[in-house]
Amino acid sequence: MAIEGFVAIYIFMLAGFAGFEVISRVPVILHTPLMSGSNFVHGIVVVGAMVVLGHAESTAEQIVGFIAVILAAGNAVGGYVVTERMLEMFKSKDEQKKGAQE
């Protein structure tokens, strides 16, 4: 059973609103651990996009599936880059100098 029309739009809008409300109430100190955890979810999104692409039948579905895979992969990679940069801010000066020498 496929979800179509206004029901799909309603679910998408509800998910977006709920996500915004949850994230906007997170204290600043928890953003780095949450970013690390959300990178795991981004990996699942990549797998889901690949499954959708694999089930695509028409050319339009294949194009949308391909774009979904590219965007999901970019989102996952960007999340890891941002998390790494944020974790660098919490290192002491000595640890940063050792990392630069390696």
C-alpha positions as CSV (number, residue, x, y, z in Angstrom):
1,M,0.0,0.0,0.0
2,A,1.5,3.3,-1.1
3,I,1.0,6.6,0.6
4,E,-0.2,9.1,-2.0
5,G,-1.3,12.7,-2.4
6,F,-2.2,14.9,0.6
7,V,-1.4,12.1,3.1
8,A,2.2,12.0,2.0
9,I,2.5,15.8,2.1
10,Y,0.8,15.9,5.5
11,I,3.3,13.3,6.9
12,F,6.2,15.2,5.4
13,M,5.1,18.5,6.9
14,L,4.4,16.9,10.3
15,A,7.8,15.3,10.3
16,G,9.5,18.6,9.4
17,F,7.6,20.5,12.1
18,A,8.3,17.9,14.8
19,G,12.0,17.7,13.9
20,F,12.3,21.5,14.1
21,E,10.6,21.6,17.5
22,V,12.7,18.9,18.9
23,I,16.1,20.3,17.7
24,S,15.3,23.9,18.6
25,R,14.9,22.8,22.3
26,V,18.3,21.0,22.6
27,P,20.8,22.8,24.8
28,V,24.0,24.0,23.1
29,I,26.2,21.6,25.1
30,L,24.4,18.6,23.6
31,H,24.8,19.5,20.0
32,T,28.1,17.7,19.4
33,P,27.0,14.3,20.8
34,L,23.7,14.6,18.9
35,M,25.6,15.4,15.7
36,S,27.6,12.2,16.2
37,G,24.4,10.2,16.7
38,S,22.6,11.8,13.8
39,N,25.4,10.8,11.5
40,F,24.3,7.2,12.1
41,V,20.8,8.2,11.0
42,H,22.2,9.8,7.8
43,G,23.8,6.5,6.9
44,I,20.4,4.8,7.2
45,V,19.0,7.5,4.9
46,V,21.6,6.7,2.3
47,V,20.6,3.0,2.4
48,G,17.0,4.0,2.1
49,A,17.7,6.2,-0.9
50,M,19.6,3.3,-2.6
51,V,16.7,1.0,-2.0
52,V,14.3,3.5,-3.5
53,L,16.6,3.9,-6.5
54,G,16.7,0.2,-6.9
55,H,12.9,-0.1,-7.1
56,A,12.6,2.8,-9.6
57,E,10.9,1.9,-12.8
58,S,10.5,5.0,-14.9
59,T,13.3,7.4,-15.9
60,A,11.8,10.2,-13.7
61,E,11.9,7.9,-10.7
62,Q,15.5,6.9,-11.4
63,I,16.5,10.6,-11.6
64,V,14.8,11.4,-8.4
65,G,16.3,8.3,-6.7
66,F,19.8,9.2,-8.0
67,I,19.4,12.8,-6.7
68,A,18.3,11.4,-3.3
69,V,21.3,9.1,-3.0
70,I,23.7,12.0,-3.9
71,L,22.0,14.4,-1.4
72,A,21.9,11.8,1.4
73,A,25.6,10.9,0.9
74,G,26.6,14.6,0.9
75,N,24.6,15.1,4.1
76,A,26.3,12.1,5.8
77,V,29.8,13.2,4.8
78,G,29.1,16.8,5.8
79,G,27.8,15.7,9.2
80,Y,31.1,13.8,9.8
81,V,33.2,16.8,8.7
82,V,31.2,19.2,11.0
83,T,31.4,16.8,13.9
84,E,35.2,16.5,13.5
85,R,35.6,20.3,13.4
86,M,33.4,20.7,16.5
87,L,35.4,18.0,18.4
88,E,38.7,19.9,17.5
89,M,37.3,22.9,19.5
90,F,37.2,20.9,22.7
91,K,40.9,19.7,22.5
92,S,43.5,21.4,24.6
93,K,46.3,23.4,23.0
94,D,48.8,20.6,23.6
95,E,46.6,18.0,21.9
96,Q,46.2,20.3,18.9
97,K,50.0,20.8,18.6
98,K,50.5,17.0,18.7
99,G,47.9,16.5,16.0
100,A,49.5,19.1,13.7
101,Q,53.0,17.4,14.1
102,E,51.7,14.0,12.9
